[in-house]
Amino acid sequence: MEQTQERDTAAFEDGPITPTRLGAAAGVMDVVVFAAVGYLTLENPAIGAIAGLSIGIGVFLFLPLFVVAGEDGTLEDLAADDGAPLRAFHRLAGGFAFSAAGLVLFATGFAELAPLTALPAALLAGSVVYLGTGFALPNAGLER
């Protein structure tokens, strides 16, 4: 027996909660949580807040895409037909890159590296993730 799952395609149409607002709320909570964790574990809330801000920006970029894709189909349905993966800003790759950079920055706090070492490592990780996912994943957007 095959199970079918009905999707409520009008889930966000008439309510105050939209995929973008959901991503923004999750992104703001990342800043708060990582600042608290940075204060409790690293005794430096600034590193946690900066890492949380980067991760929050990443969540704000990619979470609405997954909510819309989960509601309507797949990411390929949201993909732009431009052919060049990095010609325009790649929202999904940008979200993953910001999140990876924030996680690397936070991890360097545990390794007790200097900020002059942590920031380039985070920028390098974000760049590598952006380029890798920019070519591997479709350039999805919220506009249809």
C-alpha positions in Angstrom: 0.0 0.0 0.0 1.5 3.3 -1.1 1.1 6.3 1.2 0.3 9.6 -0.4 1.0 12.9 1.2 -1.2 15.9 0.4 0.5 19.2 0.4 -1.2 22.3 1.6 -0.1 24.7 -1.2 -1.9 27.7 0.5 -0.1 27.3 3.8 1.5 30.7 3.7 -0.9 32.7 1.5 -3.2 34.3 4.1 -1.2 34.1 7.3 1.4 36.4 8.8 4.1 33.8 8.6 5.9 33.6 5.3 9.0 31.6 4.3 11.1 34.8 4.4 9.8 35.8 7.9 10.4 32.3 9.1 14.0 32.4 7.8 14.5 35.9 9.4 13.3 34.7 12.8 15.5 31.6 12.7 18.5 33.8 11.7 17.9 36.2 14.6 17.7 33.3 17.0 21.1 32.0 15.7 22.7 35.3 16.8 21.2 35.0 20.2 22.0 31.4 20.7 25.6 31.6 19.4 26.3 34.7 21.5 25.1 32.9 24.6 27.1 29.7 23.7 30.2 31.9 23.0 29.8 33.6 26.4 29.3 30.3 28.3 32.0 28.2 26.5 34.5 30.6 25.1 34.0 33.4 27.6 33.8 35.7 24.5 30.3 36.7 23.4 31.7 38.7 20.5 33.1 35.6 18.6 29.8 33.8 19.2 27.7 36.8 18.1 29.8 37.3 14.9 29.6 33.6 14.1 25.9 33.6 14.9 25.4 36.6 12.6 27.1 34.8 9.8 25.1 31.6 10.4 21.9 33.6 10.8 22.5 35.3 7.4 23.0 31.8 5.9 19.8 30.5 7.5 17.9 33.5 6.2 19.1 32.8 2.7 18.6 29.1 2.4 15.7 28.2 4.8 12.9 30.0 2.8 14.0 28.1 -0.3 13.7 24.7 1.4 10.3 25.7 2.9 9.0 26.7 -0.5 10.5 23.7 -2.2 9.1 21.4 0.4 5.7 22.9 -0.1 5.6 22.9 -3.9 8.1 20.3 -5.2 11.8 20.3 -5.6 14.6 23.0 -5.9 14.7 22.3 -9.7 11.2 23.8 -9.9 12.5 27.1 -8.4 15.7 27.1 -10.6 16.4 30.0 -12.9 17.1 29.0 -16.5 20.2 31.2 -17.0 22.7 28.4 -17.8 25.7 30.0 -15.9 25.7 29.0 -12.3 27.7 31.9 -10.9 26.6 34.8 -13.2 24.1 36.1 -10.6 24.0 35.7 -6.8 23.4 32.1 -6.0 21.1 32.3 -2.9 21.3 28.7 -1.9 25.1 28.6 -2.2 25.4 31.9 -0.4 23.3 30.5 2.5 25.5 27.5 2.8 28.7 29.6 2.5 27.7 32.0 5.2 26.8 29.2 7.5 30.0 27.4 6.8 32.1 30.5 7.5 30.3 31.1 10.8 30.8 27.5 11.9 34.5 27.7 11.0 34.8 31.0 12.9 33.1 29.5 15.9 35.3 26.4 15.7 38.5 28.4 15.7 37.4 29.9 19.0 37.5 26.4 20.5 41.0 25.9 19.0 42.0 29.2 20.6 43.4 30.7 17.4 44.0 34.4 17.0 41.3 36.4 15.2 43.9 37.2 12.4 43.9 33.4 11.7 40.2 32.8 12.3 38.8 35.4 9.9 40.9 34.3 6.8 40.0 30.7 7.6 36.3 31.5 7.7 36.5 33.5 4.5 38.3 30.7 2.8 35.8 28.1 3.9 32.9 30.3 2.8 34.5 30.9 -0.6 35.1 27.2 -1.2 31.6 26.3 -0.1 30.1 29.0 -2.3 32.0 27.9 -5.4 31.4 24.2 -4.8 27.7 24.5 -4.2 27.3 27.2 -6.9 28.2 24.6 -9.5 26.6 21.6 -7.8 23.1 22.9 -7.0 20.5 24.8 -9.1 20.3 28.5 -8.6 16.9 28.6 -6.9 15.1 31.8 -6.1 11.9 32.7 -4.4 10.5 34.6 -7.4 8.5 32.5 -9.7 
